[in-house]
């Protein structure tokens, strides 16, 4: 649908900004242009599945390092480096439950 999709968020790692059971509107086009520190992304992680995280840094190798916004979230190191190909989209807005 024109590069836009809704996804339901399950979990507390992004609370309080994105509460459990919220929906996020994601766009899939021009992803590379929007990946920078502070942006929220929907990522297809090899171990953790579909996750929503905030960009902590993009390193000089082009890897994206992401973090949650809650103390219960996985650490940047636990998540590990993310490749651009794993990014499903950039979050535009959140619809709270």
ChimeraX commands (.cxc) that place a marker at each C-alpha (Angstrom):
marker #1 position 0.00,0.00,0.00 radius 0.5
marker #1 position 2.24,2.80,-1.30 radius 0.5
marker #1 position 5.09,1.74,0.96 radius 0.5
marker #1 position 3.15,2.25,4.20 radius 0.5
marker #1 position 2.25,-0.49,6.70 radius 0.5
marker #1 position 0.87,-0.78,10.22 radius 0.5
marker #1 position 2.45,-3.12,12.76 radius 0.5
marker #1 position 1.39,-3.96,16.31 radius 0.5
marker #1 position 4.04,-3.55,19.00 radius 0.5
marker #1 position 4.20,-6.20,21.73 radius 0.5
marker #1 position 6.56,-5.62,24.62 radius 0.5
marker #1 position 7.85,-2.92,26.93 radius 0.5
marker #1 position 11.29,-2.19,25.45 radius 0.5
marker #1 position 10.17,1.10,23.89 radius 0.5
marker #1 position 7.88,2.27,26.71 radius 0.5
marker #1 position 6.78,4.88,27.54 radius 0.5
marker #1 position 7.17,6.46,24.07 radius 0.5
marker #1 position 5.75,3.37,22.33 radius 0.5
marker #1 position 3.62,1.46,24.87 radius 0.5
marker #1 position 2.84,-2.24,24.69 radius 0.5
marker #1 position 0.01,-3.02,22.21 radius 0.5
marker #1 position 0.50,0.22,20.27 radius 0.5
marker #1 position 0.49,0.34,16.48 radius 0.5
marker #1 position 3.23,1.95,14.44 radius 0.5
marker #1 position 2.94,3.37,10.95 radius 0.5
marker #1 position 6.03,2.44,8.97 radius 0.5
marker #1 position 7.26,3.62,5.59 radius 0.5
marker #1 position 9.51,1.44,3.46 radius 0.5
marker #1 position 10.84,3.80,0.79 radius 0.5
marker #1 position 14.11,5.71,0.88 radius 0.5
marker #1 position 15.09,3.88,4.07 radius 0.5
marker #1 position 18.79,4.72,3.71 radius 0.5
marker #1 position 18.08,8.45,3.65 radius 0.5
marker #1 position 16.23,8.27,6.98 radius 0.5
marker #1 position 18.56,6.07,9.04 radius 0.5
marker #1 position 20.32,8.32,11.52 radius 0.5
marker #1 position 20.75,8.66,15.26 radius 0.5
marker #1 position 17.45,8.96,17.12 radius 0.5
marker #1 position 15.23,7.52,14.37 radius 0.5
marker #1 position 12.95,4.64,15.29 radius 0.5
marker #1 position 13.10,1.61,13.02 radius 0.5
marker #1 position 11.23,-1.63,12.49 radius 0.5
marker #1 position 13.87,-4.34,12.12 radius 0.5
marker #1 position 13.80,-8.02,11.16 radius 0.5
marker #1 position 16.37,-9.42,13.59 radius 0.5
marker #1 position 17.80,-12.90,13.04 radius 0.5
marker #1 position 17.39,-13.88,16.71 radius 0.5
marker #1 position 14.66,-11.64,18.12 radius 0.5
marker #1 position 12.30,-11.46,15.12 radius 0.5
marker #1 position 10.46,-8.27,14.28 radius 0.5
marker #1 position 11.56,-5.53,16.70 radius 0.5
marker #1 position 11.16,-1.77,17.11 radius 0.5
marker #1 position 14.26,0.10,18.26 radius 0.5
marker #1 position 15.92,3.52,18.18 radius 0.5
marker #1 position 19.12,4.13,16.24 radius 0.5
marker #1 position 22.00,4.69,18.68 radius 0.5
marker #1 position 24.70,5.10,16.03 radius 0.5
marker #1 position 25.62,4.16,12.48 radius 0.5
marker #1 position 29.28,3.10,12.49 radius 0.5
marker #1 position 31.93,3.75,9.85 radius 0.5
marker #1 position 31.29,0.27,8.35 radius 0.5
marker #1 position 27.62,1.15,7.76 radius 0.5
marker #1 position 26.29,-1.08,10.54 radius 0.5
marker #1 position 23.35,0.26,12.53 radius 0.5
marker #1 position 23.47,-0.08,16.31 radius 0.5
marker #1 position 20.06,0.20,17.98 radius 0.5
marker #1 position 18.67,0.42,21.50 radius 0.5
marker #1 position 15.41,0.23,23.38 radius 0.5
marker #1 position 14.07,3.11,25.43 radius 0.5
marker #1 position 13.22,1.17,28.59 radius 0.5
marker #1 position 15.41,-0.41,31.27 radius 0.5
marker #1 position 13.94,-3.87,30.45 radius 0.5
marker #1 position 15.13,-3.66,26.84 radius 0.5
marker #1 position 18.03,-5.62,25.42 radius 0.5
marker #1 position 21.33,-3.76,25.39 radius 0.5
marker #1 position 22.95,-2.44,22.22 radius 0.5
marker #1 position 25.54,-5.20,22.54 radius 0.5
marker #1 position 22.92,-7.95,22.94 radius 0.5
marker #1 position 21.12,-6.82,19.79 radius 0.5
marker #1 position 24.36,-6.46,17.85 radius 0.5
marker #1 position 25.01,-4.72,14.55 radius 0.5
marker #1 position 22.14,-4.40,12.10 radius 0.5
marker #1 position 22.54,-4.35,8.32 radius 0.5
marker #1 position 20.45,-1.97,6.23 radius 0.5
marker #1 position 18.85,-5.01,4.55 radius 0.5
marker #1 position 17.33,-5.97,7.93 radius 0.5
marker #1 position 15.46,-2.66,8.24 radius 0.5
marker #1 position 11.80,-3.17,7.35 radius 0.5
marker #1 position 11.02,0.52,7.60 radius 0.5
marker #1 position 11.19,3.81,9.44 radius 0.5
marker #1 position 8.49,4.56,12.01 radius 0.5
marker #1 position 6.46,7.64,11.15 radius 0.5
marker #1 position 3.99,7.69,14.01 radius 0.5
marker #1 position 2.57,5.67,16.88 radius 0.5
marker #1 position -1.07,4.99,17.67 radius 0.5
marker #1 position -1.42,4.32,21.40 radius 0.5
marker #1 position -3.90,1.73,22.70 radius 0.5
marker link #1:1,2 radius 0.2
marker link #1:2,3 radius 0.2
marker link #1:3,4 radius 0.2
marker link #1:4,5 radius 0.2
marker link #1:5,6 radius 0.2
marker link #1:6,7 radius 0.2
marker link #1:7,8 radius 0.2
marker link #1:8,9 radius 0.2
marker link #1:9,10 radius 0.2
marker link #1:10,11 radius 0.2
marker link #1:11,12 radius 0.2
marker link #1:12,13 radius 0.2
marker link #1:13,14 radius 0.2
marker link #1:14,15 radius 0.2
marker link #1:15,16 radius 0.2
marker link #1:16,17 radius 0.2
marker link #1:17,18 radius 0.2
marker link #1:18,19 radius 0.2
marker link #1:19,20 radius 0.2
marker link #1:20,21 radius 0.2
marker link #1:21,22 radius 0.2
marker link #1:22,23 radius 0.2
marker link #1:23,24 radius 0.2
marker link #1:24,25 radius 0.2
marker link #1:25,26 radius 0.2
marker link #1:26,27 radius 0.2
marker link #1:27,28 radius 0.2
marker link #1:28,29 radius 0.2
marker link #1:29,30 radius 0.2
marker link #1:30,31 radius 0.2
marker link #1:31,32 radius 0.2
marker link #1:32,33 radius 0.2
marker link #1:33,34 radius 0.2
marker link #1:34,35 radius 0.2
marker link #1:35,36 radius 0.2
marker link #1:36,37 radius 0.2
marker link #1:37,38 radius 0.2
marker link #1:38,39 radius 0.2
marker link #1:39,40 radius 0.2
marker link #1:40,41 radius 0.2
marker link #1:41,42 radius 0.2
marker link #1:42,43 radius 0.2
marker link #1:43,44 radius 0.2
marker link #1:44,45 radius 0.2
marker link #1:45,46 radius 0.2
marker link #1:46,47 radius 0.2
marker link #1:47,48 radius 0.2
marker link #1:48,49 radius 0.2
marker link #1:49,50 radius 0.2
marker link #1:50,51 radius 0.2
marker link #1:51,52 radius 0.2
marker link #1:52,53 radius 0.2
marker link #1:53,54 radius 0.2
marker link #1:54,55 radius 0.2
marker link #1:55,56 radius 0.2
marker link #1:56,57 radius 0.2
marker link #1:57,58 radius 0.2
marker link #1:58,59 radius 0.2
marker link #1:59,60 radius 0.2
marker link #1:60,61 radius 0.2
marker link #1:61,62 radius 0.2
marker link #1:62,63 radius 0.2
marker link #1:63,64 radius 0.2
marker link #1:64,65 radius 0.2
marker link #1:65,66 radius 0.2
marker link #1:66,67 radius 0.2
marker link #1:67,68 radius 0.2
marker link #1:68,69 radius 0.2
marker link #1:69,70 radius 0.2
marker link #1:70,71 radius 0.2
marker link #1:71,72 radius 0.2
marker link #1:72,73 radius 0.2
marker link #1:73,74 radius 0.2
marker link #1:74,75 radius 0.2
marker link #1:75,76 radius 0.2
marker link #1:76,77 radius 0.2
marker link #1:77,78 radius 0.2
marker link #1:78,79 radius 0.2
marker link #1:79,80 radius 0.2
marker link #1:80,81 radius 0.2
marker link #1:81,82 radius 0.2
marker link #1:82,83 radius 0.2
marker link #1:83,84 radius 0.2
marker link #1:84,85 radius 0.2
marker link #1:85,86 radius 0.2
marker link #1:86,87 radius 0.2
marker link #1:87,88 radius 0.2
marker link #1:88,89 radius 0.2
marker link #1:89,90 radius 0.2
marker link #1:90,91 radius 0.2
marker link #1:91,92 radius 0.2
marker link #1:92,93 radius 0.2
marker link #1:93,94 radius 0.2
marker link #1:94,95 radius 0.2
marker link #1:95,96 radius 0.2
marker link #1:96,97 radius 0.2
view
